[in-house]
Amino acid sequence: MLKIEDLHARIGDKKILRGVNLQIEAGEVHAVMGPNGAGKSTLAGVLIGREDFAVTGSVLFDGEDLLALSPEERAAAGIFLAFQHPVEIPGVGNLYFMRTALNSLRRHRGLDELDGVDFLALAQERMKLVEMDQSFMSRSVNEGFSGGEKKRNEILQMAILEPKLAILDETDSGLDIDALRVVAGGVNALRSEGRSMLVITHHQRLLDFIVPDQVHIMAAGRIVRSGGKELAVELEEHGYAGVREPVPAATSMAGATR
Amino acid sequence: MSKAGEALLSRLAPGLDGDVPGWLSQIRAAALTWVTEHGFPTHRDEDWKYTRLEAITEVAFRAGTADSGDSRIGEQVEDPAVDLGGIRFVFVNGLFRASMSRLPAVADGITITNVAALLVGGAQQLAPFFDSVPGQHHAFAALNDALAEDGAFIHLGPGTVVDEPIQLVFLSDTAGIPLLASPRSVVLAEAGSRATIVETYAGVDGQVCCTNSVTEVVLHEGAHVEHYKIQDEPESAFHLALLDVRQGRDSRFGSHLVMLGSQIARHEVRISLDEPGAQVSLDGLYLPRGNQVHDNTVFVDHASTQCTSHQLYKGVLEDRGHGVFNGHIMVREGADGTDANQKNQNLILSDRAEVDTRPRLEIYADDVKCTHGAAVGQVDGEAILYLRSRGLSAEEARGLLVFAFVRDMVDRIELPGLRSALLNRIATRSMAGIGEVGA
């Protein structure tokens, strides 16, 4: 579904991604872990089309050249990012925002738009997944939401927009254990055979709730180790120092591409 | 005075004789003398430096006094506020048009009529309102003194309440003659009275005309007046306005301004907080595009203790649009307990758009709480990316964010009918793609 080869990204002279290779098949959940500054969020940004970076390399999504698409075309193709810092948009109602977004995607896909009544029914059903009540929908997008509410609102959008590839960028940051359980519960409910996920996190804790098929360790702009979910446990015990030794490029490639 | 100014005066002055009470003749003569002596402001005047008035003084305006007698004139003009259902006074080219107006019965203690009707009977009660010339304001206010013949007169007796909004609709339909309309309205709200007043201004596309209006509001103890103004004249028109408000003890005044139209529009608000505990809240939204100039000049005079004033003005500047916020808060010596703030936010959508923002505080009292701030920015790039990542096109995302910026102000309008009419109006104005994602 997603195939990243030799992906580089820089801002000015600053190299942030230095040759990332990663392949995710349909229905798989991959976790990317790593210390601050490893390039995890940049990877997410490059995948959704953030324009701050000069990018080289190749990213194929369902065989299509993802890097050639605009952010909205990527959304239409089925890419979704749960933002680490969801943006507050005063004056735009949450419900209106989500309906506009869904209908944009439906237009792209040649489907009829949903009217207000049908959309509300859909939204109400999906809100249960993240234990949100209707009051969130009448508020402005993310405005005045607590950290946990913002993250739940991201997962709600994911539930409504039904992406093929969901990227969760530090969705666990700033969540207490109860909020984490709710958010992870929502994510798990959305796991399916056709939907892949790329879960970016600092902490192994999230992966107790969202159990990945594969774990990748990122450091200094590259994936330095890949393995099964036990890799996260190892990381928890030994810290990033234990996995930072240079690894042969071939090992990294092999791990990343299964 | 410039040649153009002299020529303008000489064309306007003959309209002054008319059959009016002696006190008004005197005021008119004095006002005319004042204008002749002081001249029209130029960009060298501090309070007018951002707005090119030559474009107005050079047009061969005639006083909008002579009603052509064609009763259909004005009827085609669409009122941006729609009909809100209550009292509705329509003025065409500055003159009251009874056939288009509606005055349901009002409670005892309330007088709502038009100025021209009062003048027939002498109208001594109007004299204190008209007598504002001596150097207080500027040439255009004085010109209104000299030329005004009609407008609304609203007198709310002690404790009276008008529940429905009072609509004052000012339409220009000049049939090709460049007319200067000079409506003069007066609101006297006695102790404890309450009303909402909605002024709208509209005209016919392509017609050159100028509205030079003055609205005076006097609030006695505990009175509460909410004032709305929607300026939606065509881009061929000019608009100059003064809203002059004097507030007594514990009175409340709210002003909500939306500027959409005109080639050059200047709306000046002067608030005088004369007695303890008076409160004023001023909102303004200006949306210049094309070559429009929207000038907001605000003066709030804290002349007494424990008064509060809040100002929030927002502008969206498109194309070569030019916005001005020139806000001045004066806190007089002894005006302790003053709570004043002033905020101006601008969203610039084009490299060629311009905004001049000048918030000013002048404080001579010790125990005060005053803040002010101005911001000029572009649409938030992170928010655009957020929306695009959800599938909205770049244009839709931008339009939605601009609309949100605007909507925040429209939501402060507490009249649902007016609010939805404005949302539609702004959406159909198709600003920055707003039309596609509208209300």
Interface residues (C-beta under 8 A of the other chain):
Chain A: I48 G49 R50 E51 S70 P71 E72 R74 A75 A76 I79 F80 L81 F83 P86 V87 I89 P90 G91 V92 F97 T100 A101 L102 S104 L105 H108 S140 Q157 L161
Chain B: D380 E382 A383 L385 Y386 L387 R388 S389 R390 G391 L392 S393 A394 E396 L400 L401 F403 A404 F405 V406 R407 D408 D411 V437
